[in-house]
């Protein structure tokens, strides 16, 4: 059974600070990882994708992947109240017809 | 506007009454998928389709059916709904299976009494 684990939170971070969201996965065959943001009552939207070990930066967001440790993280710099949402980590296995396996999400609260 | 649409957005029904939730995308995507989202359980895949007439089970397919007769449409069918199918349902599509962004529909909140 492929699993993606996230701390459900809530994670409370002051405005302007760095928010760090973490995710671990059980399937060593997972090749690709995605971070989705979901506002309450809305559908998930893609924030970042990462496929290789190391860091990937996009604006205020940085995704980090460590395949040896089976660990993925998302850093949000200069956190804004509008970043308050649930963040879903998802992994996809290479090959076959597998879709995404989602974690249960981390609820992030940015305190003004 | 590129989008995934779902109908209805909200539905309250009774046990055993067949229902269909429609999903349509206007992006010419090959891959479409249905998820359900429940508190404490996260998003779980029900069924997916890699192209017209090609569908397969996801992690929680019991009690659901799908069809893919046209590329743009991927309806979810509950032949005999039960209360444990009360959930928030999302349809999603992407260009193809692989490392592509999945675009999610707005969701359908289903209550089965």
gemmi code that builds the backbone of each chain (N, CA, C; Angstrom):
import gemmi

chains = {
    "A": [
        ("UNK", (0.854, -1.197, 0.000), (0.000, 0.000, 0.000), (0.887, 1.243, 0.000)),
        ("UNK", (0.699, 2.073, -1.015), (1.483, 3.291, -1.083), (0.883, 4.306, -0.137)),
        ("UNK", (1.729, 4.958, 0.652), (1.239, 5.945, 1.603), (2.045, 7.214, 1.507)),
        ("UNK", (1.346, 8.312, 1.678), (1.974, 9.622, 1.778), (1.496, 10.211, 3.092)),
        ("UNK", (2.442, 10.541, 3.961), (2.108, 10.986, 5.307), (2.403, 12.463, 5.484)),
        ("UNK", (1.452, 13.150, 6.097), (1.638, 14.554, 6.438), (1.097, 14.788, 7.832)),
        ("UNK", (1.698, 15.730, 8.528), (1.156, 16.168, 9.806), (-0.073, 17.016, 9.512)),
        ("UNK", (-1.193, 16.685, 10.155), (-2.444, 17.366, 9.803), (-2.512, 18.806, 10.299)),
        ("UNK", (-1.651, 19.123, 11.325), (-1.672, 20.484, 11.848), (-2.814, 20.685, 12.822)),
        ("UNK", (-3.241, 21.939, 13.045), (-2.822, 23.092, 12.272), (-1.404, 23.560, 12.601)),
        ("UNK", (-0.756, 24.086, 11.553), (0.543, 24.693, 11.695), (0.332, 26.203, 11.656)),
        ("UNK", (0.697, 26.858, 12.729), (0.482, 28.288, 12.838), (1.805, 29.024, 12.687)),
        ("UNK", (1.854, 29.992, 11.761), (3.089, 30.708, 11.434), (2.786, 32.202, 11.393)),
        ("UNK", (3.641, 33.034, 11.984), (3.395, 34.477, 11.910), (3.583, 35.002, 10.497)),
        ("UNK", (2.829, 36.033, 10.173), (2.970, 36.666, 8.866), (4.398, 37.132, 8.651)),
        ("UNK", (4.924, 36.875, 7.472), (6.280, 37.271, 7.130), (7.330, 36.224, 7.431)),
        ("UNK", (6.977, 35.202, 8.197), (7.928, 34.130, 8.533), (7.922, 33.065, 7.444)),
        ("UNK", (8.801, 32.070, 7.619), (8.862, 30.938, 6.689), (7.993, 29.804, 7.222)),
        ("UNK", (7.109, 29.326, 6.375), (6.297, 28.161, 6.728), (6.943, 26.929, 6.113)),
        ("UNK", (7.104, 25.888, 6.910), (7.747, 24.658, 6.440), (6.767, 23.499, 6.568)),
        ("UNK", (6.456, 22.911, 5.434), (5.497, 21.803, 5.382), (6.234, 20.541, 4.947)),
        ("UNK", (5.953, 19.446, 5.631), (6.714, 18.218, 5.396), (5.829, 17.053, 4.997)),
        ("UNK", (6.442, 16.117, 4.313), (5.715, 14.977, 3.773), (6.692, 13.802, 3.646)),
        ("UNK", (6.272, 12.628, 4.058), (7.083, 11.426, 3.833), (6.257, 10.436, 3.030)),
        ("UNK", (6.947, 9.554, 2.315), (6.231, 8.595, 1.481), (6.851, 7.222, 1.633)),
        ("UNK", (6.010, 6.208, 1.425), (6.456, 4.834, 1.687), (6.952, 4.125, 0.435)),
        ("UNK", (6.507, 4.552, -0.733), (6.828, 3.833, -1.968), (8.124, 4.339, -2.575)),
        ("UNK", (9.157, 3.518, -2.496), (10.456, 3.933, -3.061), (10.398, 4.088, -4.571)),
        ("UNK", (9.364, 3.530, -5.185), (9.211, 3.671, -6.628), (8.611, 4.994, -7.043)),
        ("UNK", (8.195, 5.807, -6.097), (7.614, 7.111, -6.433), (8.661, 7.996, -7.094)),
        ("UNK", (8.263, 8.561, -8.218), (9.199, 9.333, -9.036), (8.960, 10.832, -8.958)),
        ("UNK", (7.692, 11.201, -8.796), (7.311, 12.604, -8.933), (6.441, 13.008, -7.756)),
        ("UNK", (6.589, 14.280, -7.395), (5.846, 14.762, -6.230), (5.251, 16.127, -6.520)),
        ("UNK", (4.127, 16.351, -5.900), (3.363, 17.553, -6.187), (2.826, 18.137, -4.889)),
        ("UNK", (2.812, 19.462, -4.833), (2.160, 20.146, -3.719), (0.953, 20.893, -4.262)),
        ("UNK", (-0.204, 20.600, -3.657), (-1.440, 21.275, -4.011), (-1.893, 22.112, -2.820)),
        ("UNK", (-2.499, 23.241, -3.131), (-3.093, 24.098, -2.103), (-4.607, 23.995, -2.235)),
        ("UNK", (-5.283, 23.864, -1.111), (-6.733, 23.771, -1.128), (-7.315, 24.711, -0.080)),
        ("UNK", (-8.031, 25.709, -0.557), (-8.763, 26.583, 0.355), (-10.047, 25.862, 0.780)),
        ("UNK", (-10.537, 26.232, 1.941), (-11.720, 25.578, 2.495), (-12.891, 25.640, 1.523)),
        ("UNK", (-13.452, 24.490, 1.201), (-14.610, 24.423, 0.316), (-14.288, 24.546, -1.162)),
        ("UNK", (-12.996, 24.612, -1.476), (-12.595, 24.764, -2.881), (-11.845, 23.531, -3.360)),
        ("UNK", (-11.536, 23.520, -4.640), (-10.809, 22.381, -5.204), (-9.303, 22.599, -5.087)),
        ("UNK", (-8.523, 21.532, -5.082), (-7.057, 21.664, -5.013), (-6.505, 22.337, -6.264)),
        ("UNK", (-5.432, 23.102, -6.081), (-4.741, 23.714, -7.209), (-3.242, 23.476, -7.027)),
        ("UNK", (-2.568, 23.206, -8.133), (-1.154, 22.864, -8.091), (-0.294, 24.081, -7.743)),
        ("UNK", (0.603, 23.884, -6.770), (1.563, 24.923, -6.392), (2.932, 24.626, -6.983)),
        ("UNK", (3.406, 23.416, -6.762), (4.755, 23.055, -7.192), (4.790, 21.586, -7.560)),
        ("UNK", (5.704, 21.253, -8.459), (6.010, 19.860, -8.737), (7.519, 19.686, -8.641)),
        ("UNK", (7.968, 18.504, -8.271), (9.410, 18.254, -8.169), (9.673, 16.803, -8.501)),
        ("UNK", (10.716, 16.565, -9.289), (10.993, 15.225, -9.770), (12.395, 14.731, -9.399)),
        ("UNK", (13.300, 15.690, -9.128), (14.694, 15.329, -8.869), (15.080, 15.706, -7.451)),
        ("UNK", (16.059, 15.013, -6.928), (16.583, 15.362, -5.612), (17.081, 16.809, -5.601)),
        ("UNK", (16.870, 17.470, -4.473), (17.349, 18.838, -4.343), (16.212, 19.808, -4.166)),
        ("UNK", (16.489, 21.054, -4.487), (15.527, 22.130, -4.302), (15.019, 22.639, -5.643)),
        ("UNK", (13.769, 23.089, -5.603), (13.185, 23.755, -6.772), (12.445, 24.980, -6.270)),
        ("UNK", (12.797, 26.132, -6.826), (12.232, 27.385, -6.333), (11.301, 27.990, -7.370)),
        ("UNK", (10.197, 28.576, -6.869), (9.266, 29.285, -7.744), (8.653, 30.404, -6.917)),
        ("UNK", (9.203, 31.607, -7.104), (8.712, 32.739, -6.325), (8.972, 32.545, -4.843)),
        ("UNK", (7.930, 32.635, -4.044), (8.081, 32.469, -2.593), (8.100, 31.010, -2.164)),
        ("UNK", (7.912, 30.105, -3.102), (7.804, 28.685, -2.779), (9.081, 27.934, -3.178)),
        ("UNK", (9.504, 27.039, -2.285), (10.616, 26.141, -2.584), (10.209, 24.733, -2.201)),
        ("UNK", (10.297, 23.822, -3.151), (10.067, 22.410, -2.869), (11.409, 21.718, -2.731)),
        ("UNK", (11.481, 20.768, -1.804), (12.706, 20.020, -1.570), (12.378, 18.539, -1.614)),
        ("UNK", (13.238, 17.781, -2.272), (13.029, 16.333, -2.393), (14.295, 15.604, -1.996)),
        ("UNK", (14.150, 14.609, -1.153), (15.247, 13.740, -0.756), (14.757, 12.307, -0.901)),
        ("UNK", (15.085, 11.685, -2.021), (14.580, 10.343, -2.309), (15.192, 9.298, -1.384)),
        ("UNK", (16.418, 9.505, -0.945), (17.047, 8.533, -0.049), (16.301, 8.472, 1.279)),
        ("UNK", (15.855, 9.621, 1.739), (15.118, 9.689, 3.002), (13.614, 9.604, 2.795)),
        ("UNK", (13.168, 9.570, 1.537), (11.741, 9.498, 1.187), (10.991, 10.656, 1.841)),
        ("UNK", (11.485, 11.831, 1.551), (11.027, 13.031, 2.236), (10.870, 14.163, 1.221)),
        ("UNK", (9.727, 14.860, 1.351), (9.449, 16.006, 0.483), (9.009, 17.161, 1.386)),
        ("UNK", (9.418, 18.355, 1.059), (8.981, 19.491, 1.857), (8.632, 20.665, 0.960)),
        ("UNK", (7.882, 21.576, 1.532), (7.516, 22.820, 0.856), (7.785, 23.963, 1.817)),
        ("UNK", (8.587, 24.916, 1.378), (8.860, 26.105, 2.169), (8.139, 27.287, 1.526)),
        ("UNK", (7.471, 28.065, 2.358), (6.812, 29.273, 1.882), (7.467, 30.442, 2.602)),
        ("UNK", (8.165, 31.265, 1.836), (8.852, 32.433, 2.428), (7.901, 33.609, 2.487)),
        ("UNK", (8.178, 34.526, 3.420), (7.363, 35.736, 3.547), (5.869, 35.375, 3.546)),
        ("UNK", (5.508, 34.514, 4.469), (4.135, 34.003, 4.507), (3.110, 35.127, 4.614)),
        ("UNK", (2.037, 34.978, 3.871), (0.951, 35.956, 3.853), (-0.328, 35.298, 4.369)),
        ("UNK", (-1.244, 36.089, 4.912), (-2.517, 35.512, 5.362), (-3.231, 34.739, 4.261)),
        ("UNK", (-3.043, 35.154, 3.010), (-3.675, 34.449, 1.883), (-3.082, 33.059, 1.656)),
        ("UNK", (-1.964, 32.767, 2.305), (-1.379, 31.421, 2.213), (-2.082, 30.434, 3.151)),
        ("UNK", (-2.942, 30.931, 4.013), (-3.675, 30.065, 4.936), (-4.577, 29.125, 4.132)),
        ("UNK", (-4.326, 27.848, 4.240), (-5.041, 26.842, 3.444), (-4.572, 25.469, 3.914)),
        ("UNK", (-5.115, 24.441, 3.299), (-4.609, 23.085, 3.509), (-3.709, 22.729, 2.337)),
        ("UNK", (-2.533, 22.209, 2.648), (-1.557, 21.861, 1.624), (-1.475, 20.336, 1.509)),
        ("UNK", (-1.704, 19.860, 0.299), (-1.719, 18.432, 0.026), (-0.447, 18.035, -0.702)),
        ("UNK", (0.203, 17.024, -0.175), (1.377, 16.447, -0.831), (0.897, 15.223, -1.602)),
        ("UNK", (1.389, 15.042, -2.815), (0.985, 13.884, -3.617), (2.203, 13.295, -4.305)),
        ("UNK", (2.220, 11.989, -4.412), (3.312, 11.304, -5.084), (2.787, 10.437, -6.213)),
        ("UNK", (3.600, 10.238, -7.221), (3.211, 9.392, -8.337), (4.332, 8.401, -8.627)),
        ("UNK", (3.955, 7.136, -8.806), (4.938, 6.109, -9.125), (5.236, 6.112, -10.604)),
        ("UNK", (6.453, 5.826, -10.958), (6.819, 5.758, -12.361), (6.332, 4.466, -12.971)),
        ("UNK", (5.899, 4.498, -14.193), (5.463, 3.290, -14.889), (4.068, 2.870, -14.496)),
        ("UNK", (3.515, 2.002, -15.273), (2.179, 1.499, -14.982), (1.134, 2.553, -15.219)),
        ("UNK", (-0.026, 2.366, -14.632), (-1.131, 3.290, -14.841), (-1.516, 3.959, -13.541)),
        ("UNK", (-0.557, 4.145, -12.662), (-0.863, 4.726, -11.368), (-1.122, 6.220, -11.476)),
        ("UNK", (-2.091, 6.651, -10.737), (-2.328, 8.075, -10.624), (-1.602, 8.603, -9.411)),
        ("UNK", (-2.131, 9.628, -8.825), (-1.514, 10.255, -7.674), (-2.010, 9.632, -6.376)),
        ("UNK", (-1.100, 9.524, -5.409), (-1.475, 9.171, -4.042), (-1.303, 10.423, -3.205)),
        ("UNK", (-2.393, 10.854, -2.576), (-2.377, 12.092, -1.814), (-2.195, 11.820, -0.330)),
        ("UNK", (-1.478, 12.731, 0.339), (-1.492, 12.762, 1.789), (-2.787, 13.413, 2.259)),
        ("UNK", (-3.014, 13.377, 3.557), (-4.261, 13.909, 4.101), (-4.253, 15.422, 4.237)),
        ("UNK", (-3.078, 16.017, 4.052), (-3.002, 17.469, 4.054), (-2.589, 18.056, 5.388)),
        ("UNK", (-1.915, 19.197, 5.314), (-1.535, 19.981, 6.492), (-2.271, 21.311, 6.436)),
        ("UNK", (-2.974, 21.612, 7.532), (-3.710, 22.870, 7.605), (-2.762, 23.956, 8.104)),
        ("UNK", (-2.517, 24.950, 7.278), (-1.600, 26.047, 7.593), (-2.388, 27.311, 7.909)),
        ("UNK", (-2.025, 27.945, 9.019), (-2.645, 29.214, 9.405), (-1.553, 30.262, 9.518)),
        ("UNK", (-1.695, 31.339, 8.763), (-0.754, 32.457, 8.839), (-1.403, 33.537, 9.694)),
        ("UNK", (-0.752, 33.819, 10.791), (-1.319, 34.786, 11.745), (-0.841, 36.192, 11.426)),
        ("UNK", (-1.789, 37.132, 11.184), (-1.386, 38.520, 10.882), (-0.686, 39.168, 12.070)),
    ],
    "B": [
        ("UNK", (-12.607, 29.723, -21.595), (-11.800, 29.477, -20.389), (-11.623, 27.981, -20.203)),
        ("UNK", (-10.350, 27.583, -19.996), (-10.049, 26.174, -19.749), (-10.576, 25.781, -18.380)),
        ("UNK", (-11.368, 24.716, -18.343), (-11.933, 24.352, -17.054), (-12.473, 22.928, -17.043)),
        ("UNK", (-12.673, 22.455, -15.828), (-13.363, 21.198, -15.581), (-14.662, 21.558, -14.857)),
        ("UNK", (-15.767, 21.087, -15.376), (-17.055, 21.387, -14.757), (-17.679, 20.107, -14.228)),
        ("UNK", (-18.407, 20.263, -13.144), (-19.110, 19.147, -12.528), (-20.546, 19.583, -12.241)),
        ("UNK", (-21.460, 18.639, -12.393), (-22.848, 18.883, -12.029), (-23.483, 17.611, -11.498)),
        ("UNK", (-24.315, 17.754, -10.453), (-24.590, 19.004, -9.739), (-23.468, 19.347, -8.766)),
        ("UNK", (-23.506, 20.526, -8.208), (-22.533, 20.915, -7.196), (-22.931, 20.392, -5.815)),
        ("UNK", (-24.201, 20.303, -5.590), (-24.717, 19.787, -4.323), (-25.861, 18.828, -4.628)),
        ("UNK", (-25.889, 17.732, -3.894), (-26.956, 16.755, -4.107), (-27.252, 16.040, -2.803)),
        ("UNK", (-28.537, 16.039, -2.448), (-29.006, 15.248, -1.318), (-29.953, 14.207, -1.883)),
        ("UNK", (-29.702, 12.944, -1.583), (-30.529, 11.885, -2.123), (-30.764, 10.818, -1.051)),
        ("UNK", (-31.518, 9.802, -1.435), (-31.842, 8.739, -0.480), (-31.147, 7.447, -0.885)),
        ("UNK", (-30.982, 6.591, 0.057), (-30.331, 5.302, -0.186), (-31.022, 4.545, -1.301)),
        ("UNK", (-30.198, 4.062, -2.255), (-30.716, 3.210, -3.312), (-31.185, 3.920, -4.573)),
        ("UNK", (-31.258, 5.221, -4.557), (-31.738, 5.949, -5.743), (-30.560, 6.291, -6.651)),
        ("UNK", (-30.540, 5.675, -7.805), (-29.420, 5.834, -8.746), (-29.178, 7.300, -9.083)),
        ("UNK", (-27.911, 7.660, -9.159), (-27.581, 9.027, -9.528), (-26.320, 9.060, -10.381)),
        ("UNK", (-26.200, 10.136, -11.134), (-25.026, 10.362, -11.971), (-24.491, 11.754, -11.709)),
        ("UNK", (-23.192, 11.848, -11.513), (-22.516, 13.133, -11.412), (-21.719, 13.329, -12.694)),
        ("UNK", (-22.001, 14.396, -13.386), (-21.329, 14.604, -14.669), (-20.030, 15.370, -14.473)),
        ("UNK", (-19.098, 15.122, -15.372), (-17.808, 15.813, -15.393), (-17.457, 16.075, -16.843)),
        ("UNK", (-17.060, 17.293, -17.131), (-16.699, 17.636, -18.494), (-15.501, 18.574, -18.476)),
        ("UNK", (-14.573, 18.348, -19.433), (-13.408, 19.236, -19.542), (-13.287, 19.708, -20.990)),
        ("UNK", (-12.818, 20.945, -21.149), (-12.726, 21.542, -22.488), (-11.275, 21.753, -22.921)),
        ("UNK", (-10.374, 20.957, -22.369), (-8.945, 21.124, -22.645), (-8.381, 20.002, -23.516)),
        ("UNK", (-9.242, 19.150, -24.011), (-8.812, 18.019, -24.847), (-7.857, 17.085, -24.100)),
        ("UNK", (-8.061, 16.970, -22.798), (-7.204, 16.110, -21.988), (-7.538, 14.647, -22.191)),
        ("UNK", (-6.500, 13.831, -22.191), (-6.698, 12.390, -22.318), (-7.059, 11.743, -20.986)),
        ("UNK", (-6.409, 12.213, -19.917), (-6.534, 11.555, -18.623), (-7.577, 12.253, -17.771)),
        ("UNK", (-8.498, 11.462, -17.228), (-9.498, 12.004, -16.309), (-9.630, 11.061, -15.121)),
        ("UNK", (-10.047, 11.619, -14.003), (-10.032, 10.851, -12.768), (-11.120, 11.362, -11.831)),
        ("UNK", (-11.613, 10.476, -10.993), (-12.548, 10.839, -9.939), (-11.913, 10.546, -8.582)),
        ("UNK", (-12.097, 11.520, -7.661), (-11.629, 11.369, -6.291), (-12.800, 11.635, -5.348)),
        ("UNK", (-12.706, 11.055, -4.165), (-13.570, 11.467, -3.084), (-12.697, 11.983, -1.947)),
        ("UNK", (-13.214, 12.974, -1.239), (-12.462, 13.564, -0.143), (-13.290, 13.514, 1.125)),
        ("UNK", (-12.747, 12.873, 2.133), (-13.434, 12.709, 3.409), (-12.530, 13.215, 4.526)),
        ("UNK", (-13.125, 13.823, 5.551), (-12.327, 14.319, 6.690), (-11.488, 13.202, 7.303)),
        ("UNK", (-10.216, 13.484, 7.498), (-9.327, 12.503, 8.101), (-8.812, 11.434, 7.156)),
        ("UNK", (-9.363, 11.382, 5.947), (-8.934, 10.365, 4.980), (-8.288, 10.966, 3.744)),
        ("UNK", (-8.476, 12.229, 3.536), (-7.850, 12.882, 2.399), (-8.528, 12.543, 1.082)),
        ("UNK", (-7.821, 12.811, 0.012), (-8.305, 12.532, -1.348), (-7.961, 11.099, -1.733)),
        ("UNK", (-8.964, 10.366, -2.168), (-8.733, 8.997, -2.602), (-9.313, 8.804, -3.998)),
        ("UNK", (-8.549, 8.131, -4.830), (-8.963, 7.966, -6.216), (-9.994, 6.849, -6.341)),
        ("UNK", (-11.056, 7.117, -7.085), (-12.130, 6.138, -7.268), (-11.919, 5.361, -8.577)),
        ("UNK", (-11.870, 6.084, -9.672), (-11.647, 5.523, -11.000), (-10.848, 6.528, -11.808)),
        ("UNK", (-10.199, 6.024, -12.823), (-9.522, 6.918, -13.746), (-9.675, 6.397, -15.174)),
        ("UNK", (-9.384, 7.281, -16.124), (-9.483, 6.905, -17.534), (-8.314, 7.523, -18.282)),
        ("UNK", (-7.605, 6.695, -19.014), (-6.448, 7.193, -19.768), (-6.839, 7.679, -21.154)),
        ("UNK", (-8.033, 7.273, -21.621), (-8.521, 7.766, -22.896), (-9.924, 7.218, -23.126)),
        ("UNK", (-10.507, 7.559, -24.250), (-11.858, 7.091, -24.549), (-11.913, 5.571, -24.478)),
        ("UNK", (-12.922, 5.077, -23.800), (-13.169, 3.644, -23.645), (-12.112, 2.916, -22.817)),
        ("UNK", (-11.229, 3.650, -22.157), (-10.203, 3.026, -21.305), (-10.373, 3.543, -19.890)),
        ("UNK", (-10.893, 2.690, -19.011), (-11.079, 3.083, -17.618), (-10.499, 2.007, -16.713)),
        ("UNK", (-10.162, 2.413, -15.485), (-9.619, 1.435, -14.545), (-9.887, 1.895, -13.128)),
        ("UNK", (-9.852, 0.924, -12.214), (-10.165, 1.199, -10.821), (-9.026, 1.934, -10.130)),
        ("UNK", (-9.422, 2.823, -9.231), (-8.461, 3.458, -8.353), (-8.423, 2.717, -7.026)),
        ("UNK", (-8.291, 3.453, -5.957), (-8.145, 2.832, -4.642), (-9.469, 2.446, -3.983)),
        ("UNK", (-10.545, 3.152, -4.310), (-11.830, 2.915, -3.645), (-12.968, 2.835, -4.656)),
        ("UNK", (-12.977, 1.823, -5.543), (-13.973, 1.779, -6.623), (-15.326, 1.171, -6.256)),
        ("UNK", (-15.419, 0.503, -5.103), (-16.632, -0.233, -4.777), (-17.841, 0.704, -4.682)),
        ("UNK", (-18.897, 0.326, -5.381), (-20.138, 1.096, -5.345), (-20.226, 2.169, -6.417)),
        ("UNK", (-19.215, 2.264, -7.261), (-19.175, 3.290, -8.300), (-18.981, 2.655, -9.676)),
        ("UNK", (-19.472, 3.352, -10.691), (-19.206, 3.009, -12.076), (-18.846, 4.282, -12.814)),
        ("UNK", (-18.097, 4.111, -13.903), (-17.762, 5.243, -14.759), (-17.887, 4.798, -16.209)),
        ("UNK", (-17.900, 5.772, -17.086), (-17.826, 5.481, -18.513), (-17.073, 6.621, -19.187)),
        ("UNK", (-16.466, 6.324, -20.317), (-15.739, 7.369, -21.073), (-16.025, 7.124, -22.551)),
        ("UNK", (-17.166, 7.604, -22.976), (-17.583, 7.434, -24.377), (-17.094, 8.584, -25.248)),
        ("UNK", (-16.852, 9.712, -24.622), (-16.313, 10.865, -25.337), (-15.122, 11.371, -24.551)),
        ("UNK", (-14.194, 11.995, -25.233), (-12.972, 12.448, -24.580), (-13.268, 13.476, -23.501)),
        ("UNK", (-14.241, 14.324, -23.713), (-14.461, 15.427, -22.791), (-15.267, 15.054, -21.553)),
        ("UNK", (-15.997, 13.965, -21.583), (-16.928, 13.627, -20.497), (-16.535, 12.361, -19.752)),
        ("UNK", (-16.718, 12.401, -18.442), (-16.351, 11.254, -17.617), (-17.321, 11.196, -16.437)),
        ("UNK", (-18.539, 10.695, -16.666), (-19.544, 10.688, -15.591), (-19.262, 9.625, -14.532)),
        ("UNK", (-19.640, 9.940, -13.316), (-19.547, 9.008, -12.190), (-20.953, 8.556, -11.844)),
        ("UNK", (-21.147, 7.253, -11.791), (-22.480, 6.685, -11.582), (-22.510, 5.924, -10.261)),
        ("UNK", (-23.512, 6.229, -9.455), (-23.760, 5.464, -8.239), (-25.074, 4.728, -8.457)),
        ("UNK", (-24.991, 3.438, -8.692), (-26.180, 2.649, -9.039), (-27.136, 2.539, -7.845)),
        ("UNK", (-26.597, 2.347, -6.669), (-27.411, 2.204, -5.463), (-26.678, 2.874, -4.309)),
        ("UNK", (-26.783, 4.198, -4.229), (-26.008, 4.932, -3.220), (-26.330, 4.497, -1.798)),
        ("UNK", (-25.307, 4.552, -0.971), (-25.475, 4.247, 0.451), (-24.901, 5.401, 1.271)),
        ("UNK", (-25.299, 5.515, 2.546), (-24.821, 6.640, 3.364), (-23.297, 6.746, 3.436)),
        ("UNK", (-22.583, 5.631, 3.315), (-21.115, 5.729, 3.390), (-20.498, 6.324, 2.126)),
        ("UNK", (-21.334, 6.651, 1.153), (-20.865, 7.362, -0.028), (-21.098, 8.867, 0.082)),
        ("UNK", (-21.591, 9.302, 1.219), (-21.667, 10.727, 1.498), (-20.257, 11.279, 1.546)),
        ("UNK", (-19.975, 12.257, 0.682), (-18.603, 12.726, 0.553), (-18.559, 13.943, -0.367)),
        ("UNK", (-17.365, 14.499, -0.497), (-17.087, 15.552, -1.469), (-16.332, 14.911, -2.630)),
        ("UNK", (-16.869, 15.038, -3.823), (-16.307, 14.376, -4.990), (-15.673, 15.392, -5.933)),
        ("UNK", (-14.481, 15.043, -6.404), (-13.773, 15.891, -7.365), (-13.456, 15.092, -8.627)),
        ("UNK", (-13.714, 15.734, -9.747), (-13.255, 15.228, -11.021), (-11.985, 15.990, -11.379)),
        ("UNK", (-11.053, 15.338, -12.033), (-9.814, 15.999, -12.423), (-9.396, 15.533, -13.803)),
        ("UNK", (-8.650, 16.360, -14.510), (-8.139, 15.946, -15.812), (-6.714, 16.452, -15.992)),
        ("UNK", (-5.984, 15.784, -16.848), (-4.646, 16.244, -17.227), (-4.387, 15.818, -18.669)),
        ("UNK", (-3.352, 16.410, -19.239), (-3.055, 16.150, -20.651), (-2.963, 14.655, -20.911)),
        ("UNK", (-2.243, 13.964, -20.039), (-2.074, 12.522, -20.158), (-1.669, 12.014, -18.791)),
        ("UNK", (-1.602, 10.697, -18.655), (-1.052, 10.132, -17.431), (0.431, 10.453, -17.404)),
        ("UNK", (0.917, 10.931, -16.304), (2.329, 11.272, -16.210), (2.503, 12.496, -15.354)),
        ("UNK", (3.646, 13.131, -15.492), (3.979, 14.246, -14.623), (3.374, 15.548, -15.140)),
        ("UNK", (2.080, 15.536, -15.255), (1.372, 16.707, -15.739), (0.439, 17.206, -14.660)),
        ("UNK", (0.185, 18.502, -14.672), (-0.726, 19.073, -13.696), (-2.118, 18.504, -13.882)),
        ("UNK", (-2.723, 18.139, -12.748), (-4.121, 17.745, -12.781), (-4.975, 18.967, -12.456)),
        ("UNK", (-5.972, 19.205, -13.287), (-6.897, 20.306, -13.075), (-8.167, 19.734, -12.450)),
        ("UNK", (-8.557, 20.316, -11.331), (-9.693, 19.793, -10.600), (-10.958, 20.596, -10.893)),
        ("UNK", (-12.077, 19.888, -10.924), (-13.364, 20.541, -10.986), (-13.717, 21.158, -9.647)),
        ("UNK", (-14.837, 21.855, -9.568), (-15.204, 22.580, -8.349), (-15.700, 21.698, -7.213)),
        ("UNK", (-15.997, 20.449, -7.513), (-16.448, 19.541, -6.463), (-17.962, 19.377, -6.439)),
        ("UNK", (-18.387, 18.199, -6.016), (-19.802, 17.891, -5.817), (-19.964, 17.350, -4.404)),
        ("UNK", (-20.757, 18.044, -3.629), (-20.991, 17.573, -2.259), (-22.240, 16.714, -2.258)),
        ("UNK", (-22.061, 15.424, -1.982), (-23.156, 14.449, -2.024), (-23.500, 14.002, -0.617)),
        ("UNK", (-24.781, 14.039, -0.319), (-25.291, 13.507, 0.947), (-26.305, 12.425, 0.635)),
        ("UNK", (-26.088, 11.234, 1.184), (-27.009, 10.112, 1.000), (-27.631, 9.804, 2.355)),
        ("UNK", (-28.957, 9.893, 2.428), (-29.645, 9.670, 3.710), (-30.325, 8.309, 3.751)),
    ],
}
model = gemmi.Model(1)
for chain_id, residues in chains.items():
    chain = gemmi.Chain(chain_id)
    for i, (resn, *xyz) in enumerate(residues, 1):
        res = gemmi.Residue()
        res.name, res.seqid = resn, gemmi.SeqId(i, " ")
        for name, pos in zip(("N", "CA", "C"), xyz):
            atom = gemmi.Atom()
            atom.name, atom.element = name, gemmi.Element(name[0])
            atom.pos, atom.b_iso = gemmi.Position(*pos), 0.0
            res.add_atom(atom)
        chain.add_residue(res)
    model.add_chain(chain)
structure = gemmi.Structure()
structure.add_model(model)
structure.setup_entities()
